[in-house]
Amino acid sequence: MADARKTRPSDKTRAAEESEARRAHVADRDPTAEESEDAKQAPRDPDAAEHYDEMAKRGAQQQGEGRLP
């Protein structure tokens, strides 16, 4: 069971988190030759792209609780 006590992060912690959030997000390494080759040969599902586009549109048009103006 989770600890129900609340904590308050220090200013130092908040500054470190903000710095981390603003830093560029990059991979820790390049893909290996084997990983690159596997990705090129992986079968592509044409329905996946259509589904992705549909979900992106739904997300952009989302309304209701939690929506930022």
C-alpha positions in Angstrom: 0.0 0.0 0.0 1.3 3.5 -0.9 2.4 5.8 1.8 -0.4 8.4 2.3 1.9 11.1 3.7 2.4 14.0 1.4 5.9 15.5 0.8 7.0 18.9 -0.4 9.9 18.9 -2.8 12.6 21.4 -2.0 13.5 24.3 -4.3 16.6 22.5 -5.3 14.6 19.4 -6.3 12.1 21.6 -8.3 15.0 23.3 -10.1 16.6 20.0 -11.0 13.3 18.7 -12.3 12.7 21.8 -14.4 16.2 21.6 -15.8 15.7 18.0 -16.7 12.4 18.7 -18.4 13.9 21.5 -20.6 16.8 19.4 -21.7 16.7 17.9 -25.2 15.4 14.3 -25.2 17.6 12.1 -27.2 18.4 8.4 -27.4 21.3 7.2 -25.3 22.9 5.5 -28.3 22.5 5.0 -32.0 20.8 1.8 -33.2 23.1 -1.1 -33.9 23.4 -2.3 -37.5 21.3 -5.3 -36.7 18.6 -3.2 -35.2 18.6 -0.9 -38.2 18.3 -3.8 -40.6 15.5 -5.4 -38.6 13.6 -2.2 -38.7 13.9 -1.9 -42.4 12.6 -5.5 -42.9 9.8 -5.2 -40.3 6.3 -5.7 -41.9 4.2 -2.5 -41.9 0.5 -2.6 -41.1 -1.3 -0.1 -43.4 -4.2 0.1 -40.9 -1.8 1.3 -38.2 -1.1 4.6 -39.9 -4.8 5.2 -40.5 -5.5 4.5 -36.8 -2.7 6.8 -35.7 -4.1 9.6 -37.8 -7.6 9.1 -36.4 -6.4 9.1 -32.8 -4.3 12.2 -33.4 -7.4 14.0 -34.8 -9.5 12.8 -31.8 -6.9 14.0 -29.4 -6.7 17.4 -31.1 -10.5 17.8 -30.8 -10.8 16.4 -27.3 -13.2 18.3 -25.0 -14.1 18.0 -21.4 -12.4 17.7 -18.1 -8.7 18.2 -18.1 -8.7 20.2 -21.4 -6.4 23.2 -21.3 -7.7 26.3 -23.0 
